[in-house]
Amino acid sequence: MAEPVIVRDAEPAEFAAIGDLRVGAYAAGSFLADSSNYGPTLRTLAIDGTGQILAAEAGGQLLGTVTLQLPPYAGQVVRGPDEAEVRALAVAPEAQGRGVGRALLCALIERAAELGVRHLALSTQSGMDAARHLYTSVGFERLPDRDWSPAPGFTLLAYGLALPPVVGEAAAGED
């Protein structure tokens, strides 16, 4: 029987391994062009405290990661103070197809809601079919007006998810 996937906050001692996992997953899917210079960003994203890095593990083995970035550290796909950005969802190639990405994304959505985030946004490459399927399967919708190009001829597709108010939030405002 397979070990259950546990999603938790990443530990600083894991940051190098998380950077390697991110780069390895993107490279394995051919989503890391040599000319993009995105590899160094993937290796170090949010290790300086500019985001919350979640890690997925099973049996003590690191299987995946995702990052939540709140304003002012979120990128240009975020358009307001009550929005946050999903960044660098990556699952080790040998762990793909086992629900690790879904577990990470669901944990991130829960964390964002707990922090009072009302809307999540993310950018993804058009060829990331499995990721785009995952995003839409948990409720993200395309936001074509937020698509953007970090480099000429390279467009990132934007997706967004409205989050419900935290339990008790609506009732507290009804006094």
N, C-alpha and C positions, 0 to 999 in steps of 0.2 A: 504494500500500500504506500502511495506517495505521501510524503510529508506535506502538511498544510502550508499554504503560503501565508506568511505574516507580513503585514505592512506596518512600518514604524518609521520614526524619525531616523535619518541617517546620522551616524556618529562621525565626528571629525576624522577619526582614524581610518574611516572608510572612503574618504573623499578621493584619494588617488585611484582606488579600485572602481569607484563610481565613474570617475572620468574615463577610465579604460573601458568600462562597460558601455558607456554612452557612445564613445568613438567606435568601439567594436561593433555595436548593434547598427549604427548608422552606416558604417563601412560595409558590413555584411549585406545590407540591403541595397548597396550602391547609391546611398543617399548623401554621400560625403565627397563631393567633387574636390579634387586636389586644388583647384583654383578658388574654392569658396573661402578658404581660411576659417572655416567654422570649427574645425577640429580643436584648436586651442580654446575656443569659447565653450565647447562641449565639456572639455576637461575641467574647466574651472568655474563653470556657471554656478553662481550663488554660494560658493564655498566661503565667501567673505561675509556672509550673513545677509546678503541682499535678497534672499529667498529661502523658502522652507523646502528642504530636500527630503523626500520620502524614499525609503528603500524597501524592496520586497525581498524576502528570503524564505528559504525552506531548507530544513536540515542544516542550518548554519551556512548555507551557500547563498551569496548575493545573486539574485535573479533579475532584478530590474530596478528602475528608479524613475521618478518624476519630480518636477520642481514647481512650486507655487510662488509666483512673484506678485507682490502687492505694490500699489503705487507708493513711492515714486520710482520703484525699480522695474516695474512692468514695462514692456515695450510699446511700440506705437500702435499695436492692435487694440490696446486698452484705451478707452476714451473717457473714463470718468473715475472719480475717487471711490466709487462703490464697486469697481470692477477689479479683477485680478487676471493674471495670465498663467496659463498652463504651459510649461516649458520642458523640453528635453525628455519626453516620455521615451524610455528605452528599455527593451527587454533583451537579455542575452539570447543569442540565436538558438542555443540548445534548449531554452525555456519557452520559446514562442509557441503559441497554440495551446498553452496550459492554463490560461486565465490570469496570468500574471499582470498583463497590461490592464485588464478590466479591474482587478483588485486594486492596483495602484490608482487608476483614474477614479474609482468610487471612493477610495480613502481621501484623495485630494479634494473631491467635491464635498465630502463631509467636512473636511478641515476648513475649506473656504467658507462654507455656510456657518460653521461655528465662529468664524472670525468676522461675520457680518457682511461678507461679500455678497452682492446681489446678482452679479453677472460674471461668468468666466468667459474668457476669450483665448483663442490659440491660433497659431499659424502652422500650416503643414504643407508639405510638398505634394504636388498633384499625383506623383507616382506612389505615394505612401498609401496604397489601397487598404491594407489591413488596418492601419491606424485610422484612416477616414471612416472605415466601416465601424470600428470600435467607437469612435466619437459619436457617430450618428445613432448607434445602438443604445447609447446611454442618454440620448436626448439633445446632443449638440446639433445646431442647425447652421447651414452655410450663411455667412455674412459677406457676400461678394463686394459690398461697398467698403469693406475693410481689407480686401486683398492688397498686398503691397509687394514691392520689388526691392530686395536688399542689394541686388546687382543687376545690371542691364541684362535683359533676356531671361531673368529668373524671377518668377512670380510665386509668392506664397499665398495659399488659400486660407481665408479666415473662417473660423467657426465660433459659435457662441452658445452659451447655455445660461438661461435665467434660473437663478436659485430661489427656492421658496424662502419666506422669512423663517427665522429660527423660531422654534416652538416658544410661545409666550410673547414673542415680539409684537405680533398684531394685537393681542389682548392687552398688552401694556399700554399701547397707544390709544386704546378705546375709552379711557377713563373720562 
